[in-house]
Amino acid sequence: MLRSVLDFTSVSERFSNGLVDLIVSKAEGNPFFLEELARTVREQVGRSPSLAVPDTVQEVLLGRIDRLAEEDRRLLEIAAVVGKDVPFSIVRLVTKATDDGLRRAFNRLKSAEFLYETSAGPDTEYTFKHTLTHEVAYGRLLAEARRDLHAQVVEAIEHAYPERVVEHVEGSLTTRSRAPFGRRLTDTSAKPA
């Protein structure tokens, strides 16, 4: 697996046996960590004369997210606020991006193996490759930015799927951060189906 992620055939000269041993050692048998460490090293090749090998999978993911283009990083953060499962239609309403531009950005995140497509068709849905990727992308947002994005996501869900607003708010927000949505939550949940 390590050799395939590193694309060993084309870059084997750049990776010493010591570096490969270090990656294997740090991963401690965790396949997800091994894969993400290898991907991190591959992404750093040619960018810096010295390669950094992070100590934790969270550091690996943070580094990979930080190296994304701003547009892709923002999309990943919005997707993290939407949830583990990410409907294209909700993200489109939040970003107000064109369908083509948004699909290209999602394709870049798929190529980087942050997300994968779980359903095609009129409302394509994506999901995070790993729960930890979702948690790290969500956790890197500052509290105020997270609240603002939650408000935008709630508005998008109200528009696209009014019956799912309560589900999103209750699943995504802590008790303290629910306060700004309290009335809307009550109003929505009180409506007859």
C-alpha positions in Angstrom: 0.0 0.0 0.0 2.8 2.4 0.9 4.5 1.9 -2.4 1.3 2.6 -4.4 0.4 5.8 -2.4 4.0 7.1 -2.8 3.9 6.1 -6.5 7.2 4.4 -5.9 7.9 3.6 -9.5 8.2 7.3 -10.5 9.7 8.7 -7.3 11.6 5.9 -5.7 14.9 7.6 -6.0 13.6 10.5 -3.9 12.7 8.2 -0.9 15.4 6.7 1.1 14.8 3.4 2.9 15.1 5.4 6.1 12.2 7.6 5.2 10.1 4.6 4.3 11.0 3.0 7.6 10.1 6.2 9.4 6.7 6.3 7.8 6.0 2.7 8.6 7.2 3.2 12.2 5.1 6.3 12.9 2.0 4.7 11.5 2.3 1.9 14.0 0.2 -0.5 11.9 -2.7 1.9 11.4 -3.5 1.7 7.7 -5.3 5.0 7.5 -2.3 6.8 9.2 0.1 5.0 6.9 -1.8 6.0 3.8 -2.1 9.6 5.0 1.6 9.8 6.0 2.6 8.5 2.6 0.2 10.9 0.8 1.7 13.8 2.9 5.3 12.9 1.9 4.2 12.6 -1.8 2.6 16.0 -1.7 5.7 17.6 -0.2 8.1 16.2 -2.9 9.5 19.1 -4.9 8.0 21.8 -2.5 10.7 21.7 0.1 14.3 20.4 0.3 13.4 18.7 3.7 10.4 16.5 4.2 8.4 16.7 7.4 6.8 13.6 8.7 4.1 14.5 11.3 3.7 12.5 14.5 -0.1 12.2 14.6 -2.8 11.5 12.0 -4.5 14.8 13.0 -1.3 16.7 12.2 -1.0 14.9 8.9 -4.6 15.8 8.0 -4.2 19.4 9.1 -1.1 19.7 6.9 -2.8 18.2 3.9 -5.8 20.5 4.4 -3.5 23.6 4.8 -1.8 22.8 1.5 -5.1 22.8 -0.4 -5.9 25.8 -2.6 -8.0 28.4 -0.7 -11.1 27.5 -2.8 -10.8 23.8 -2.1 -10.0 24.3 1.6 -13.1 26.5 2.0 -15.3 23.8 0.2 -13.9 21.1 2.6 -14.8 23.3 5.6 -18.3 23.9 4.3 -18.7 20.2 3.6 -17.5 19.5 7.2 -20.2 21.8 8.6 -22.9 20.2 6.4 -22.0 16.8 7.9 -20.3 13.5 7.1 -22.7 13.1 4.1 -22.7 16.2 1.9 -25.4 16.9 -0.7 -24.2 18.9 -3.6 -27.4 21.0 -3.6 -26.8 22.2 0.0 -23.2 23.2 -0.7 -24.3 25.0 -3.9 -26.8 27.0 -1.9 -24.2 27.9 0.7 -21.4 28.8 -1.7 -23.5 30.3 -4.5 -21.0 28.9 -6.9 -21.7 27.7 -10.4 -22.5 24.0 -10.8 -19.4 23.6 -13.1 -17.0 25.4 -10.7 -18.3 23.5 -7.7 -18.1 20.1 -9.5 -14.5 20.9 -10.4 -13.7 21.7 -6.8 -15.4 18.5 -5.6 -13.4 16.6 -8.2 -10.2 18.0 -6.8 -11.2 17.0 -3.3 -12.0 13.5 -4.6 -8.7 13.3 -6.4 -6.9 14.3 -3.2 -9.0 11.6 -1.4 -10.7 13.8 1.1 -14.1 13.0 -0.2 -15.7 10.4 -2.4 -19.0 10.4 -4.3 -21.7 8.2 -2.8 -24.6 8.9 -5.2 -24.8 10.3 -8.7 -27.8 11.9 -10.4 -29.7 15.1 -9.9 -28.4 15.6 -6.3 -25.0 14.1 -6.1 -23.9 13.3 -2.6 -20.4 13.1 -1.2 -19.0 11.7 2.0 -15.7 12.1 3.8 -13.3 9.3 3.2 -12.7 8.9 6.9 -14.5 10.2 10.0 -11.3 11.7 11.3 -10.9 13.7 8.1 -14.4 15.2 8.7 -13.5 15.9 12.4 -10.2 17.6 11.6 -11.7 19.7 8.8 -14.6 20.8 11.1 -12.3 21.3 14.1 -10.0 23.7 12.3 -12.8 26.2 11.9 -12.9 29.0 14.5 -16.0 29.1 16.6 -17.4 32.2 15.0 -16.8 31.0 11.4 -18.4 27.6 12.4 -21.5 29.4 13.7 -21.8 31.5 10.6 -21.5 28.4 8.4 -24.1 26.5 10.4 -26.5 29.4 10.0 -25.9 29.3 6.2 -26.3 25.6 6.1 -29.6 25.8 8.1 -30.9 28.4 5.6 -29.9 26.1 2.7 -31.6 23.1 4.3 -34.7 25.2 5.0 -34.8 26.1 1.3 -34.0 22.6 -0.1 -35.3 20.2 2.5 -37.5 22.0 5.1 -38.2 18.7 6.8 -34.4 18.2 7.6 -33.7 21.4 9.5 -34.3 20.0 12.9 -32.1 16.9 12.1 -29.2 19.1 11.0 -29.4 21.6 13.9 -29.8 18.9 16.6 -27.0 16.7 15.1 -24.5 19.5 14.5 -24.7 22.1 17.3 -23.9 21.9 21.0 -26.5 23.0 23.5 -24.9 26.4 24.0 -24.7 27.1 20.3 -28.3 26.1 19.6 -29.6 29.3 21.2 -29.5 31.4 18.0 -31.6 28.8 16.2 -34.0 28.1 19.1 -37.0 29.9 17.8 -36.5 28.6 14.2 -36.0 25.1 15.5 -39.2 25.3 17.5 -41.2 26.9 14.7 -40.0 24.3 12.2 -40.6 21.3 14.4 -44.1 22.6 15.4 -45.2 22.7 11.7 -47.4 19.8 10.7 -45.9 17.4 8.2 
